[in-house]
Amino acid sequence: MSDSEIQGGTVGRLVLVVDDEPQVLRFLRASLGAHGYRLVEATSGQQALVEAATRGPDIVLLDLGLPDLDGVEVARRLREWSAVPVIVLSARGQENDKILALDAGADDYLTKPFGTGELLARMRVALRHAARVADGAGNSVVETGDLRVDLAVRRVFVRGEEARLTRTEFNLLATLAKHAGKVITHRQLLREVWGPGATGQSHYLRVYMGQLRHKLEEDATRPRYLLTETGVGYRLSVD
């Protein structure tokens, strides 16, 4: 078990695994159990909703191809009453499937097959984000590497220097910062920053994201903080 897992408070966290493939369940049972997580399993969408309501998991790993409800519908129903982090694990690798799941409320998406290390890292990020939101820290200052975003006073510092951002640039960065580590789809970003009428104007994002990268990244062509999820959206990377 790694120091980061001990320090990050992941030991003993309850994971709801929703998947009907026995080999996947065996793999997750072994790999997550070895890193201190406790598991509860569901093999259908309806069972997953019952387990989520009765067991109160800290995080949900959700397959999309379930025998009764589609995983996207499960995520949507969960979001009607719960803010539990949801990471989709699916063999569906099409961009539209990712977008549907994320728009339904999933926090992240991994395409099968995936490595244990990547899954554990994504889980730690999702759990940290949930903790920040729960204790109110998600509404004040977000720091990652040399980047500091103070949402309360609308100021941004990078490598110790204040970055001068336009109102729209800050609003775009602030939306990503409030959900640091989480993939935010193009539609979500456009709705949050420009309003519901702009959800089809994806070129806005390309222009303003390019401007932000030039102001915040050491190398705008190889961004460290403002990451592109190809065809899906953007993510503010966190350490």
C-alpha positions in Angstrom: 0.0 0.0 0.0 1.5 3.4 -1.0 2.1 6.4 1.2 -0.2 8.5 -1.0 -3.1 6.2 -0.3 -2.5 6.4 3.4 -2.0 10.2 3.4 -5.0 10.7 1.0 -7.3 8.9 3.3 -8.4 6.2 0.8 -7.8 3.3 3.2 -11.1 1.7 4.2 -13.2 3.7 1.7 -16.3 1.8 0.5 -16.4 1.3 -3.3 -19.6 0.3 -5.1 -18.6 -1.7 -8.1 -21.4 -2.0 -10.7 -20.5 -4.6 -13.4 -22.0 -7.9 -14.6 -18.7 -9.4 -15.9 -17.3 -11.9 -13.4 -13.7 -11.5 -14.6 -13.9 -7.7 -14.1 -15.4 -8.1 -10.6 -12.5 -10.5 -9.7 -9.9 -8.1 -11.0 -11.4 -5.2 -9.1 -11.9 -7.2 -5.9 -8.3 -8.2 -5.9 -6.7 -5.0 -7.0 -8.7 -2.6 -4.9 -8.8 -4.8 -1.9 -5.0 -4.9 -2.0 -4.9 -1.1 -1.7 -7.2 -0.9 1.3 -10.6 -0.3 -0.2 -13.7 -2.2 0.9 -16.1 -3.3 -1.9 -19.8 -3.9 -2.3 -20.9 -5.3 -5.7 -23.9 -4.9 -7.9 -24.5 -6.7 -11.2 -27.5 -4.7 -12.4 -28.6 -1.1 -12.5 -31.5 -1.6 -10.1 -29.3 -3.4 -7.6 -26.8 -0.6 -7.9 -29.3 2.1 -7.0 -30.5 0.0 -4.0 -26.9 -0.5 -2.8 -26.0 3.1 -3.3 -29.0 4.2 -1.2 -28.5 1.6 1.6 -24.8 1.3 1.9 -23.7 4.9 1.2 -20.5 4.2 -0.8 -17.7 6.7 -1.0 -17.3 6.2 -4.7 -19.0 4.3 -7.5 -17.3 2.4 -10.4 -20.0 2.0 -13.0 -20.1 -0.1 -16.1 -22.4 1.1 -18.9 -23.5 -2.3 -20.4 -25.8 -3.6 -17.6 -28.5 -6.2 -18.2 -31.4 -4.0 -17.1 -30.7 -0.2 -17.0 -28.1 1.5 -19.1 -25.3 2.8 -17.0 -25.9 6.3 -18.2 -29.5 6.1 -16.8 -28.0 4.8 -13.5 -25.7 7.8 -13.3 -28.6 10.1 -14.1 -30.8 8.6 -11.3 -27.9 8.7 -8.8 -27.4 12.4 -9.5 -31.0 13.1 -8.6 -30.2 12.6 -4.9 -26.5 11.9 -4.5 -23.2 13.7 -5.1 -21.1 10.5 -4.7 -18.2 10.4 -7.2 -18.9 8.2 -10.2 -16.2 6.8 -12.5 -17.5 5.0 -15.5 -15.6 1.9 -16.6 -16.7 0.6 -19.9 -15.7 -1.1 -23.1 -17.5 1.5 -25.0 -14.8 3.8 -26.3 -16.8 6.1 -28.5 -16.7 9.8 -27.7 -20.5 10.1 -27.7 -20.7 7.4 -25.0 -18.2 9.3 -22.8 -20.1 12.6 -23.4 -23.5 11.0 -22.5 -22.1 9.5 -19.3 -20.3 12.7 -18.2 -23.4 14.9 -19.0 -25.5 12.5 -16.9 -23.3 13.3 -13.9 -20.3 10.9 -14.0 -17.1 12.4 -12.8 -14.7 10.5 -15.0 -14.4 7.8 -17.6 -12.0 5.0 -18.2 -12.1 2.7 -21.2 -11.6 -1.0 -20.7 -9.0 -2.4 -20.5 -7.3 -0.1 -18.1 -4.4 -0.4 -15.7 -4.7 -0.6 -11.9 -2.4 2.4 -11.4 -4.5 4.7 -13.6 -7.7 3.6 -12.0 -6.3 4.2 -8.5 -5.1 7.7 -9.5 -8.5 8.6 -11.0 -10.2 7.4 -7.8 -7.9 9.5 -5.6 -8.6 12.6 -7.6 -12.4 12.0 -7.5 -12.3 11.4 -3.8 -10.3 14.5 -3.2 -12.6 16.6 -5.3 -15.6 15.3 -3.3 -13.9 16.1 0.0 -13.1 19.7 -1.1 -16.8 20.2 -2.1 -18.0 18.7 1.2 -15.9 20.9 3.4 -16.4 24.1 1.3 -12.8 24.3 0.1 -14.0 23.8 -3.4 -15.5 27.3 -3.3 -12.3 29.2 -2.3 -8.8 28.5 -3.4 -7.7 25.8 -5.8 -4.0 25.0 -6.2 -2.2 22.6 -8.4 1.5 22.8 -9.1 2.5 26.4 -9.6 -1.1 27.5 -10.4 -3.3 29.1 -7.8 -6.9 30.1 -8.5 -8.6 32.2 -5.8 -12.3 32.0 -6.7 -13.4 34.3 -4.0 -11.4 37.4 -5.1 -11.2 36.3 -8.8 -7.3 36.3 -8.9 -5.0 33.8 -10.6 -1.3 33.3 -9.9 1.1 31.2 -11.8 4.7 30.6 -10.8 4.3 33.4 -8.2 3.1 36.0 -10.6 -0.4 37.2 -11.1 -1.9 36.4 -14.4 -4.1 39.0 -16.0 -7.2 37.3 -17.3 -10.3 38.7 -19.1 -13.7 38.1 -17.4 -14.5 35.2 -19.8 -11.1 33.6 -19.4 -11.4 33.7 -15.6 -15.0 32.3 -15.8 -13.8 29.4 -18.0 -10.8 28.7 -15.6 -13.0 29.0 -12.6 -15.5 26.4 -13.9 -12.7 23.9 -14.4 -11.2 24.8 -11.0 -14.4 24.2 -9.2 -14.3 20.6 -10.6 -10.5 20.2 -10.6 -9.5 16.8 -11.8 -12.9 16.1 -13.3 -13.6 16.0 -17.1 -16.0 18.8 -18.0 -17.7 18.3 -21.4 -17.8 21.0 -24.1 -21.6 21.3 -23.5 -21.2 21.8 -19.8 -18.5 24.4 -20.2 -20.4 26.4 -22.8 -23.5 26.3 -20.7 -21.7 27.5 -17.5 -19.6 30.2 -19.1 -21.7 31.5 -22.0 -25.2 30.4 -21.2 -27.6 27.7 -22.5 -27.8 29.4 -25.9 -24.1 28.8 -26.6 -24.0 25.0 -26.2 -23.3 24.5 -30.0 -20.6 27.1 -30.2 -17.6 24.8 -29.5 -15.2 27.3 -31.3 -15.6 29.6 -28.3 -13.8 27.0 -26.2 -11.0 26.5 -28.7 -10.3 30.2 -28.8 -10.4 30.9 -25.1 -8.6 27.8 -24.0 -5.8 28.7 -26.4 -5.6 32.1 -24.7 -5.6 30.6 -21.3 -2.8 28.2 -22.1 -0.7 31.0 -23.5 -1.1 32.9 -20.2 -0.8 30.0 -17.7 1.3 27.2 -19.3 5.0 27.3 -19.6 4.6 25.6 -23.0 1.1 26.1 -24.5 1.7 23.3 -27.0 2.3 20.8 -24.1 -0.1 21.9 -21.4 0.4 20.7 -17.8 -2.7 22.1 -16.3 -5.4 22.6 -19.0 -5.8 19.2 -20.5 -7.8 18.3 -23.6 -10.0 15.2 -23.5 -10.2 14.7 -27.2 -13.7 15.1 -28.6 -15.2 15.3 -25.1 -14.1 18.3 -23.2 -11.4 19.6 -20.8 -9.9 18.9 -17.4 -7.9 21.0 -14.9 -5.1 18.6 -13.9 -4.4 18.2 -10.2 -1.3 16.8 -8.5 
